[in-house]
């Protein structure tokens, strides 16, 4: 029987001016050959709201500093189960849709990565929905192209 560690998380669908989403490429240290792309975000600190967690994670992982008001309300949520570092997690996560403010000359800055992130993330890039639909690379959540299509369809 698999024992799951419960975890709550905030994740961010960070979009640039061309409607591309920022993803990081990483791996589970216990399975270094299992590489995948994923959105910025992570586990919530005790007592932290999802919006506060999204703001903190964005600053730590990308260098982008926004207010809770700029992050807004979650646009999607899911429960996922996954292994990491030899442990299984059941993670309740809320996703926020955030656009890089047009007035910023923004470049991703990963200087705020913690040691685990430095040891298990090797790349980042901006992906269009079409690129996600066409790639053979793994990415999470697997529903990401359809989710972005729905969210962007409502914005255009």
N, C-alpha and C positions, 0 to 999 in steps of 0.2 A: 504494500500500500504506500502510495506517495504521500508524504507529508508536505503540505504547502505552507510557506511563510506568507501571511497576509501583508499586503503593501498597498498604499494609496499613492497615486502619482498624478502629476500634471504634465501634459505634453503640448507642444506648440507646433502648429502648422504655420511656419514662418514663410511668407511669400514675398518675393521681390516684385519690382514693377512690371515684369514680364509674366507674372502668375506662375513662377517656378517656386517649388518648395525646397527648403534647405533640409538635407539629410546628411547624417554622419554614417560612416562605414565602420563597423566594429565587429567584435566577436566575443564569445564567452571564453574566458581564460581556461576553462576546463575543456573546451572544444575549439581550439584555435583555427581549425580548418572550416568551421561553420561561420562564414562571414555573411553579414547582412547590413542593410541600410535602415536607419531609423530616425525619427524626428527628435529635435531637441526636447529636453525635459527629463524628469526623473522623480524619485521618491519625495514625498512631502515630509517635512520635519514635523515633530509632534506639535499639535495645535495650529499648524499652518493651513491656511485655506488654499484650495486649488489655484485661485488667481494669484495669491502671494507666491505660491510655489512656482507658477509659470514665470512670473517676473524674476524671481531669484535664479531659476534655472537658465533663463534667457541671458541674464547678465553673466553668469558663471561660464556658460558653454559657448556663447557667441560674442560677448562684449556689448550686446545691445541692451541699453538701460531704458526701460519704459516704466510707466506708472500702471497701477492696477486698472485704472480707468482706460488706459490705452490697450490693455489686454482684453477687456470686456468679459463677456459671459462665455461659458463653454459651448461649443457647437456640436460636440459628439462625445459619447462616452462608451466605454467597453470594459469588460473583464477579460483578462488574458492570463494564461498560465505558461510559465517558461522556466527553464533552468538557467542558472548563472553561477559560476564559481562553485559548482558541485551542490548547489542548493536549489530547490524548486520554489517558485513564487506564484502566488495568485494575486494579480495586481488589478485593482480598480483604478482606471485612469480616465481623466477628463482631458479633452483636447480643446485648445483655444486657437482661433484663426487670427493671426496677426500679420499685418502688412508692414514691411520696413517703411518707415516714414519717407516719403519722396524727397524731402528736403535734406535727408542724411546722405552723405557719401559713405555708406556703410560697407565695411569689410569684416568678415567673420574673424573674431579674435578668440582663440581657444586657450589663452593664457590662464583662464580661470578653471580649467579642467582640474579635477582632483586626481590623485595617483591612479585610482582604478581606471578613470577615463583616459589618462595618458598611456596606460598600459594596454588598453583594449580598443582604442579608436585610432585609426590611421589616416582617415581622409574625410573630407566633406565636399559636397557639391550641391548645386541648384539643379532640380529636376523638373521638367515639364510633365504634365499629365501624359502626353503622348510618349515621352521617353520611359516613364514608369510602365505604361501599357506594353511597350515593346521590349523591355529588358528581360534578360534571363537571370539577372541578379535577384537575390532575395531581398525583400524589404518588409518592414512591419509598420503599421498594420497592413495585412494583405489587402484590405479594402481601400487602401489609400487612393488609387486612381478614381474609383467610383465616388468616394467621399469628396475628393477635391472637385470632381466634375459637377457634383450636386451643389457644393458650396459656391463654386465659381460661376456656375450657371445662374445662380440667384443674384450675383453681384454685377454681372455684365449688363 
